[in-house]
Amino acid sequence: MPVWIIVVYALAVARLTGMFTVDEVTRPVREWLVGRFDPYRRWQRWLAYLLGGADDTPDGCPWCVSIWVGMFTAPLVVMWWRQPVVLVPMLGLAVSQTTGMITGVGRE
């Protein structure tokens, strides 16, 4: 697998992680999940923490979620990185992440 695929994949995972944990577009889903969990079910408490953060904060834990996003998407990339159905969304996510990272550079 070429190095550029690994770089693009890392950027795509970073973008998905940010979308799941801190982006405004997914805030209603995160708030809904955090508000609907049963505190006596361990897996729901764990999911609410990952996506909704601790102490009912609206943001999740990007460091934690990135592990799961990477783990679940890695087999797709390793097996089918040459297929357009994997490569095109991965490139789109990578470009989005790169754009977000450089948007604020020099604009103060």
Order of alpha helices (4+ residues) and beta strands (2+ residues): alpha-alpha-alpha-alpha-alpha
